[in-house]
Amino acid sequence: MEVNIEKSDFKKYVAEMIGTFVLVFGGCGTAVLTGGGASLGGHLGIAIAFGLAVLVMCYAIGHISGCHINPAITIAMRVASKISNKDTVGYIIAQLLGAIAGAGILAVIVTSIPGGYPLKDDGLAVNGFATHYTGFPVYSCFLIEAVLTAVFLFVIFACTRKGAVAGLAGIPIGLTLVLIHLISIPVTNTSVNPARSIGPALFSGGDACEQLWLFIFAPIIGAVLAALLWKYVYEEEEDKEPKAE
């Protein structure tokens, strides 16, 4: 089957790649380059970095692509019939490329430190569970990732609905991501975004790659549940858009 990518589609995909790059490079870079965020207030500094990345990208590329910069968000938007199948695939590919590029450039920078930087041991702010991170069991980590992704998507749907205050969505969405990080950094190092997890894991290897399955499936499950909840419980009939082909 032939897939035609128009110039407008290409712009959206590039915007998603840039936005995800900024999220991974900015958020993970803060965690790594500031020694776990110690100089910025520990977990608070890292949480703010991720929230700011989403906030600024909402205003930079939101008018171009909607600023998903997260495969879980894109899948949820497809479930809610807000984007097409073609854009779903294009967005996810672009997000993964952006995350890999962000993690790759961060890896080049940190490994240039005199004495070296042990990517496998210290990672690039990778996500993990059980003995790989703080010791929380797998079911607790799966639960927190799914629940917090669902909360994140609920806020996104609420703030971008028809009738919401125009131009202000980026602020509550960014602040919600800050809150999410404050809750879950001690548990999983916070993913709620498969691309954010995949990028750093590919350069760290080891346990980070072996445990990626949780940070792919848990956020997607949480996002889909939030999309279904919004679509069938909260979305007003007159606000529902025609189903995308």
C-alpha positions, 0 to 999 in steps of 0.5 A, spaced: 500 500 500 502 506 497 503 512 503 503 519 500 506 524 505 505 531 504 509 537 505 504 538 511 505 531 514 513 532 513 512 538 517 508 535 523 513 529 523 519 533 524 516 537 529 515 531 533 522 529 532 524 536 535 520 536 540 522 529 543 529 531 542 528 537 546 524 533 552 530 527 552 536 531 551 533 537 556 530 532 561 535 526 562 541 531 561 539 535 567 539 529 571 545 526 568 549 533 567 547 536 574 549 529 578 542 527 579 539 534 579 543 535 586 545 543 584 538 544 582 534 541 588 534 534 587 528 531 584 525 537 584 530 540 579 529 534 574 521 534 575 522 542 573 526 540 567 521 535 564 515 540 565 519 546 562 521 541 556 513 540 555 511 547 556 516 550 551 515 545 546 507 546 547 508 553 544 513 552 539 510 546 536 503 545 538 500 549 532 504 544 528 503 537 530 499 538 537 506 537 541 505 529 543 512 528 543 510 521 546 508 515 543 503 513 549 499 520 547 499 519 540 496 512 541 491 515 546 489 520 540 488 515 535 483 511 540 480 517 541 479 518 534 483 525 534 488 523 529 489 518 523 492 512 522 498 515 518 499 520 523 499 515 528 505 511 525 509 517 522 508 521 529 511 515 533 517 513 528 519 521 529 518 521 536 523 515 537 528 518 532 528 524 536 529 520 543 534 516 540 538 523 537 537 526 544 540 520 548 545 519 543 548 527 543 547 526 551 551 520 551 557 523 546 557 529 551 558 525 558 563 520 555 567 526 553 568 527 561 575 526 563 576 519 566 570 517 562 562 516 564 560 509 565 554 508 560 552 501 562 553 503 570 550 510 571 546 510 564 543 516 561 537 517 566 534 510 564 528 507 567 528 501 571 525 497 577 526 492 582 534 491 584 536 495 578 533 502 581 530 503 588 527 496 589 520 497 588 517 490 585 515 490 578 507 490 579 508 497 583 512 500 578 507 497 572 502 500 576 505 507 578 507 508 570 500 506 568 496 510 573 500 516 572 500 516 564 492 516 565 492 522 569 497 525 564 492 524 558 486 526 562 489 532 563 491 533 556 484 531 554 481 536 558 486 542 557 485 541 549 478 540 549 473 544 545 471 550 549 478 550 553 481 557 554 485 558 548 493 558 548 493 556 556 494 548 555 501 548 555 501 550 562 497 545 566 500 540 562 507 542 563 505 542 571 502 536 571 508 532 568 512 536 574 508 533 579 508 526 575 516 526 576 516 528 583 511 522 585 515 517 581 522 519 580 523 515 587 520 509 584 522 508 576 525 514 575 519 516 571 517 514 564 510 515 562 513 516 555 516 510 551 520 514 547 523 517 553 525 510 556 527 507 549 532 513 547 537 512 553 536 505 554 539 503 547 545 507 549 546 504 556 544 497 554 544 491 560 538 491 565 535 498 562 534 494 555 531 488 558 526 492 563 524 496 557 518 492 556 514 495 562 516 502 560 513 501 553 506 497 555 505 500 562 504 508 559 500 505 553 495 501 557 494 507 562 494 512 556 488 508 552 484 507 559 484 515 559 482 515 552 476 511 553 474 514 559 474 521 556 471 519 550 465 515 553 464 519 559 467 526 559 467 528 552 461 532 550 457 529 544 457 536 540 465 536 541 466 529 538 470 530 532 468 525 526 472 519 526 479 519 522 480 515 517 
